[in-house]
Each structure stands twice: as structure tokens, then as C-alpha cells.
Amino acid sequence: MVRRWDPASGRVEGIPNGNPCSQARPAGPPQPWRRRRAALRLANGNFAVFIRSLLWLKKSVKTPPLMSLGIMALAAGLASPLAAGSTFAVKANDPAVVYEGRYATDAAGGVRLGFPGVTAHLRFRGTALAMRVRASQADTYFDVGIDGATPTPLRLHAGEGDYPVVLPAAAVEHTVVLTRRNESWQGTCDLLGFDLGGGELLAPPELPARKLMFIGDSVTCGEMTAYDASRAMTDKRNCNARVSYGMLLATRLGAQCHLVSYGGRGVIRDWQGIRDTANAPQFYELALPDDPAVRWDHRRYVPDAVGIQLGTNDFNLGVPDQVEFVNTYVQLIQEIRRNAPEAVIVVMDSPIVNDEPVKGPRRTVLHFYLEQVVARVGSPKVLLAPLKHYPGVPGNGHPTGAEHVAMADELELAFRKALGW
């Protein structure tokens, strides 16, 4: 039996001709988005006036005693000067601040984030908290979660800035979770330090013992999970790694999560067909996806399971060569198994690639290639989890937030069964 895709005949034995796939290209380079007029504004840059305005708003609308920066971020949209005497004595790499996700540190105590979904966890007792951050691009976003409340977005401007996270409140214990929302290509950010306002940094929260990793492209990054039709497609707020299928699944399974993903990249080529770039086998080895000099030490995080969702961009310009695609994918899995010998590896279909009449049965062919990958590895710990096609955001193709929930639903049973969780 012939078990090879034949581009001349357009067939694989035993697989009928399907409908060729239509695939939306990932969003292009970031463009400046028009700032909306804030509901509240800084009065000539005077932070004290701004705080009084917020406190008036708090009293008027009976908001909870603790106000997070989410209100400030939506109101002002930019960093604000802090009161005189503010210090950032707590370095971002302090042992009491723990991180989920890949990052790099510097000699000054800063922590640089490049991959999506990297999350800082800390606890403190005090009345206020601020952080100092340097962003390489404007409109980089964090989700800020305080004491288990629904996270709110924090917008960073380009360059260095000081950002209040917890506004003045009672001197009680607070738990803070800061999650990078953006895709890898949307810039890096350096957490430089924290100002506790005279408060006390407490022992760090304990992270789950279970560990997951997801390797992929913009879908795994969470592109368009927060899409709002009132915003431009290129608005960076549309991306939120925190509600991507991988991070949702990790939450359900009570596990930590590392997203090792980069929009537009593939196994052997990116969405434009470029091979001479950091595709998945290359960025898998890195702590920062765009800095090949900063390698990741795989001993720092050994996952119990690794989900891989790749192929969307390899198939964007047509069906790639079977031998090259399968061999490279197998080599990536072998490298993962060297670093995590006991890990379950779940290979997934693409939720974007589809069979449609014009471009050939790309979804069928990709699934066939993935079957060959799993067969070549030949391990009971490496399995193929079918994932259906999702229509995604109209005119864009990336799955919506609701579709990421559905993908997590599809994958949850496979992960629980394979892991015994």
C-alpha cells in the first residue's frame, strides 16, 4: 500500500480527495492603534490628582475596597509618575517572586519576558504595590489578578515606566498574579522591580506540582482569544494568552503551564515560506524567542506532558515536502523526549487548516503527516489527538475565545487518560 502524499495526483491511498484548505494568514506586523479618550485622565501629569479622582470614583460607584490597576489601565492607558519617595527595592528576580513560563534574568535583578503567558506570582502585606517595567514596544499588555478577582488588563507604553498595581487600601495580605498577554513577536518586556509602599513581601505562593508545556504558533499564543469587533484586527488587546486552550487546560488539570509558541512559525517554514528563521525546533531551545544567545536550561522545568500544535504555517503556501516535514517533526519530538524522558507528548491537528475546493486537501494531508510522525516515533507515550476545524474570527481565521474553550474540551479527555489525572 502506498503511504505517501503524491502532489501530482493529489491523493494518498486510502484517503479520498477532500476539499482544499483555506487558511487565513496570521496578522501582519503590528500597527499603531488609535488611542481612545479615557474616562478619567491625568491632570497635567499630577498623579496625586489622578488618585483623588479614582478615589472619588470608587466612593461614587461603591467599588470594592481593593482597586486594581485594571481600572487605572482602562482610564489612563499609560504609566503614571508615582509619589515622591517611591523605591523599587524588591528586584524582579527576588526568590519571593515566582514565575511560570520561560524568562531570562540580568545582573541587575531584572526579568525579561518574551514568550506569551509568562506569569509572575507574589504575595505581600501592605497598602499598595507598584512595579517598574521596560517594554520594547508600545501597547504591551498584562492581565493583573489580585486576591482571586477577575483579572484586568494593564497597558504598557514603550520604554521604562512605573505602574501602580494595587491602589492604597487596608494593610492586609494580597496575592498578585501578573500574566503577559501578548504574542512573542509583539515585543519583550523587562520586569525591573517592585515597590511595596512600606509593606512586606511574603513567602511566595506554591505552584502546582503538575507541569504542562504547549509548543505551537499563534493559536497556542492565544491570538484573537480576546477579539472585540469594535477594535481593529491588529489591536494588541485581541491577544490574551491567559485564555488560550493550553492555559485553560492547565488550570482544569491543576498544573503549571509553559507556552513555547511563536505566531507565524512552523516546523520547517513560517507562514511566508521562510526557512531561515527560528521555527519551532529552534525557538524550543530558547529562553527568549528572538534571542538565540539566551538558551533555555531544560532542567529548570521538566513537563509531565507536552502538547504540540504545529503545521498551520507550514501549509499556508501549499503542502510541504512529506519527508522533510515528518523527519523534522520526529527530530523535535526526540529532542523533547531527551529533555523530558517520562513526558506524554500529544500531537494535535490544526484548528485552522481545512479542506476546501481551491487549494487542495491540506487538512487531510496534514493529518496524514502527523500519523506518520507518531508511527515513526513508535512510543505509547506519543499520541495523536484529533482536533476539529474551527471557523475562527471572520476575515482572520484564528479561533475565538469560545473556540479555545471548545479546544480545551476536546483535549481534556486525551490528556487525563494519558496522564491518569
C-alpha positions in Angstrom: 0.0 0.0 0.0 1.3 3.4 -0.9 1.6 5.6 2.2 2.8 8.8 0.7 1.2 12.0 -0.4 1.5 12.4 -4.2 1.2 16.1 -5.2 0.9 15.1 -8.9 -2.2 13.0 -8.4 -3.4 14.8 -5.3 -4.1 11.6 -3.5 -2.9 9.4 -0.6 -4.0 5.8 -0.9 -7.0 5.1 1.3 -7.7 8.8 1.7 -10.3 10.3 -0.7 -9.8 13.7 -2.3 -11.1 16.3 0.1 -11.7 19.9 -0.3 -8.6 22.1 -0.3 -7.9 24.2 2.7 -8.4 27.8 3.1 -6.2 29.4 5.6 -6.1 33.0 6.9 -2.7 34.3 7.3 -1.6 35.4 10.7 -1.9 39.1 11.4 0.9 41.2 9.9 3.3 43.5 11.6 1.9 45.5 14.5 0.5 48.9 13.6 -0.2 51.8 15.9 -3.8 51.8 17.1 -5.7 54.9 17.8 -6.0 55.7 21.5 -9.4 56.0 22.9 -10.2 59.0 25.0 -10.0 57.8 28.6 -12.9 58.2 31.0 -10.5 59.6 33.6 -7.3 61.5 32.8 -4.2 62.6 34.5 -4.4 66.3 35.3 -1.1 67.7 33.9 0.7 64.5 34.8 -0.2 65.0 38.5 -0.5 61.5 40.0 -2.0 62.8 43.2 -4.9 64.5 41.4 -5.5 61.3 39.4 -5.6 59.2 42.6 -8.1 61.6 44.2 -10.2 61.2 41.1 -10.1 57.5 41.3 -10.9 57.5 45.0 -13.9 59.8 44.2 -15.0 57.3 41.5 -14.6 54.4 44.0 -16.8 56.2 46.5 -19.4 57.1 43.9 -19.9 53.7 42.4 -19.2 51.7 45.5 -16.4 49.6 44.1 -14.7 47.0 46.4 -12.2 48.3 49.0 -9.3 47.0 46.9 -8.9 48.7 43.4 -6.6 47.1 41.0 -4.7 48.8 38.2 -7.3 47.4 35.8 -9.4 50.5 36.4 -6.4 52.8 36.0 -5.3 51.0 32.9 -8.6 51.4 31.2 -8.9 55.0 32.4 -5.4 56.3 31.7 -3.8 53.7 29.5 -0.3 54.8 30.4 2.2 54.6 33.2 1.9 57.3 35.9 4.5 59.0 38.0 4.5 57.7 41.5 4.6 59.7 44.7 7.9 61.2 45.7 10.0 58.7 47.7 8.8 55.6 45.8 11.5 52.9 45.7 11.8 49.7 43.9 14.0 47.8 46.3 12.4 44.4 45.6 14.1 43.1 42.4 12.0 41.3 39.9 14.2 38.2 40.4 13.7 38.1 44.2 13.1 34.5 45.3 9.8 35.5 46.7 8.5 36.3 43.2 7.9 33.1 41.3 7.4 32.7 37.6 5.5 30.3 35.3 6.9 30.3 31.8 10.3 30.9 30.3 12.3 34.0 31.0 15.8 35.4 31.4 17.4 37.4 34.2 20.1 40.0 34.1 22.9 41.1 36.5 20.7 44.0 37.8 18.0 41.7 39.0 15.6 42.2 36.1 13.5 39.5 34.5 12.9 39.6 30.7 9.8 38.0 29.2 9.5 37.2 25.5 7.1 34.2 25.3 3.4 34.6 25.8 1.6 33.6 29.0 4.6 34.1 31.3 3.2 34.7 34.8 4.7 36.3 37.9 3.2 35.3 41.3 3.8 37.2 44.5 2.3 37.8 47.9 2.7 40.9 50.1 1.2 42.6 53.2 0.8 46.3 52.8 -1.4 49.1 51.5 -0.1 49.4 47.9 2.1 47.8 45.2 3.7 49.2 42.1 6.1 47.7 39.5 8.7 49.2 37.2 8.7 47.7 33.7 10.6 48.4 30.5 8.7 47.4 27.3 10.3 47.2 23.8 7.0 48.2 22.1 4.0 50.3 22.9 0.8 48.6 23.8 2.2 45.6 25.5 -0.4 44.1 27.9 -0.5 42.2 31.2 -3.5 40.8 32.9 -3.5 41.8 36.6 -5.2 39.5 39.0 -5.5 40.4 42.7 -6.8 38.2 45.5 -8.6 35.9 43.1 -10.7 38.6 41.5 -11.2 38.6 37.7 -8.0 39.9 36.1 -8.0 43.3 34.4 -5.7 44.5 31.6 -2.7 46.7 32.1 -1.3 48.6 29.1 2.4 49.4 29.0 3.9 52.2 26.9 7.2 51.8 25.1 10.3 52.3 27.3 10.5 52.3 31.1 7.6 53.2 33.3 6.3 52.8 36.9 2.8 51.2 37.2 0.6 51.1 40.3 -0.8 47.6 40.7 -2.7 47.8 44.0 -4.0 51.2 44.9 -3.9 52.4 48.6 -6.1 50.2 50.7 -6.0 48.5 54.1 -2.7 47.0 55.1 -3.7 43.4 54.6 -2.2 40.4 52.8 -2.6 40.4 49.0 -1.9 37.8 46.3 -1.0 39.2 42.9 -0.8 37.4 39.6 0.7 39.2 36.5 0.3 37.5 33.2 1.9 38.6 29.9 -0.9 38.6 27.3 0.9 39.3 24.1 2.4 37.1 21.3 6.1 36.6 21.1 6.6 38.9 18.1 4.8 41.7 19.9 7.9 42.7 21.9 9.7 41.9 25.1 9.2 43.4 28.5 11.6 43.6 31.4 10.2 43.5 34.9 12.7 45.6 36.9 11.4 45.7 40.4 8.5 46.2 42.8 7.7 49.0 45.3 5.7 47.7 48.3 5.0 51.2 49.7 6.5 50.3 53.1 4.8 46.9 53.1 6.3 43.4 53.5 7.0 40.8 50.8 5.7 37.4 52.0 6.7 33.8 51.1 5.8 33.0 47.5 2.7 31.1 46.6 3.2 27.4 46.0 2.8 26.5 42.3 1.2 23.2 41.3 3.5 20.1 41.1 2.0 19.1 37.8 3.6 20.6 34.8 2.4 21.1 31.2 4.0 22.6 28.1 2.5 23.6 24.8 4.6 24.2 21.7 2.9 25.9 18.8 2.2 29.0 16.7 -0.2 32.0 17.1 -3.1 29.7 18.1 -1.1 28.4 21.1 -0.2 32.0 21.8 -3.8 32.9 22.2 -4.1 35.3 19.2 -7.7 36.6 18.9 -8.9 35.0 22.1 -10.0 38.4 23.3 -11.2 39.7 19.9 -13.7 42.6 20.0 -15.4 43.5 16.8 -15.2 47.2 17.8 -11.4 47.1 17.6 -9.1 46.8 14.7 -7.8 43.3 13.8 -4.3 44.5 14.6 -5.1 45.8 18.1 -2.9 44.0 20.5 -5.7 43.7 23.1 -7.2 41.0 20.9 -4.4 38.6 22.1 -4.7 37.1 25.5 -2.5 34.0 26.3 -4.2 33.6 29.7 -7.4 32.3 28.0 -5.6 30.2 25.3 -6.5 26.5 25.1 -3.2 25.5 26.8 -3.6 27.7 29.8 -7.2 26.8 30.2 -6.4 23.1 30.1 -3.6 23.5 32.6 -6.0 25.3 35.0 -8.5 22.5 34.7 -5.8 19.9 35.3 -4.3 21.7 38.3 -1.0 22.2 36.5 1.6 24.8 35.7 1.8 25.9 32.1 4.6 27.0 29.8 3.7 28.3 26.3 6.6 27.9 24.0 5.0 29.4 20.9 5.5 32.0 18.2 3.0 33.3 15.8 3.6 32.7 12.1 6.2 29.9 12.7 6.1 26.3 11.8 8.1 23.1 11.8 10.2 23.7 8.7 9.0 27.1 7.4 7.0 30.1 8.5 3.7 31.4 7.1 5.6 33.2 4.3 7.6 30.1 3.4 10.8 31.4 5.1 13.0 28.7 6.4 16.0 30.8 7.6 14.3 31.9 10.8 13.6 30.5 14.3 10.9 27.9 13.6 9.8 25.5 16.4 12.9 23.3 16.6 14.9 26.5 17.1 12.8 28.5 19.5 12.1 25.4 21.6 15.7 25.7 22.8 15.4 29.4 23.8 14.5 31.4 26.9 13.7 34.4 24.7 12.2 33.5 21.3 14.1 36.2 19.4 17.5 36.0 21.1 19.4 32.9 20.1 22.2 33.8 22.6 19.9 33.1 25.6 19.4 29.4 25.7 16.8 27.8 28.0 18.0 25.3 30.6 15.5 22.4 30.2 16.4 21.1 33.7 14.5 24.1 35.2 11.1 22.8 34.0 10.5 19.2 33.2 6.9 18.8 32.0 4.7 15.8 32.7 3.1 16.3 29.3 3.8 18.3 26.1 1.1 19.4 23.6 2.3 20.2 20.1 0.1 22.1 17.7 2.2 22.9 14.6 1.7 22.7 10.8 -0.7 25.6 10.2 2.0 27.9 8.8 4.0 25.1 7.1 0.8 24.5 5.0 0.0 28.2 4.4 1.6 28.4 0.9 0.8 24.8 0.0 1.6 21.2 1.0 5.2 20.9 2.3 7.5 18.0 1.4 6.4 15.0 3.3 9.9 13.6 4.1 11.3 16.9 5.3 8.2 17.8 7.4 7.9 14.4 9.0 11.6 14.0 9.7 12.0 17.4 11.3 8.8 16.9 13.4 10.2 13.5 14.6 13.5 15.1 15.5 11.7 17.8 17.5 9.9 15.1 19.5 13.1 13.1 20.0 14.7 16.3 21.4 11.8 16.9 23.8 12.0 13.3 25.0 15.7 13.7 25.7 14.8 16.6 28.0 11.7 15.0 29.5 12.0 11.3 29.1 8.8 10.4 31.0 6.6 13.1 29.4 3.5 12.2 27.5 3.5 14.0 24.1 0.2 14.9 22.5 0.4 15.8 18.8 -2.6 17.8 17.6 -4.3 18.7 14.3 -4.5 22.3 13.3 -7.8 24.1 14.1 -7.2 26.5 11.2 -6.1 24.3 8.3 -9.1 22.9 6.4 -10.1 21.0 3.2 -11.8 23.3 0.6 -12.2 23.1 -3.1 -9.5 25.5 -4.3 -6.2 24.8 -2.6 -6.2 21.0 -2.1 -6.9 18.7 0.8 -4.5 20.3 3.2 -6.2 19.2 6.4 -6.3 15.6 5.2 -2.6 15.7 4.2 -1.5 17.4 7.5 -3.4 14.7 9.5 -1.7 12.0 7.4 1.7 13.5 8.0 1.0 13.6 11.8 0.0 9.9 11.7 3.4 9.2 10.1 5.2 11.2 12.8 3.5 9.3 15.6 4.2 6.0 13.8 7.8 6.8 13.3 8.4 7.7 17.0 6.7 4.4 17.9 6.1 5.1 21.6 3.0 4.6 23.7 3.8 8.0 25.3 3.4 9.8 22.0 -0.2 10.0 20.7 -2.2 11.9 18.1 -5.2 13.9 19.4 -7.6 14.8 16.6 -8.8 18.4 16.8 -11.6 19.6 14.6 -11.6 22.7 12.4 -12.9 25.9 13.8 -14.1 28.8 11.7 -12.4 31.4 13.8 -12.7 35.2 13.7 -14.3 36.3 10.3 -11.7 37.6 8.0 -8.9 36.4 10.2 -9.2 32.7 10.9 -7.8 32.5 14.4 -10.0 30.7 16.8 -12.1 32.9 19.1 -12.0 32.7 22.9 -15.1 30.5 22.9 -13.4 28.2 20.4 -10.3 27.9 22.7 -12.7 26.7 25.4 -14.0 24.1 23.0 -10.5 23.0 22.0 -9.7 22.6 25.7 -12.8 20.5 26.0 -11.7 18.3 23.1 -8.2 17.8 24.5 -9.0 17.4 28.2 -10.1 13.8 28.0 -7.0 12.8 26.0 -4.6 14.4 28.5 -6.5 13.0 31.5 -6.5 9.5 30.1 -2.8 9.6 29.0 -1.6 11.0 32.4 -4.0 9.3 34.7 -5.2 12.6 36.1 
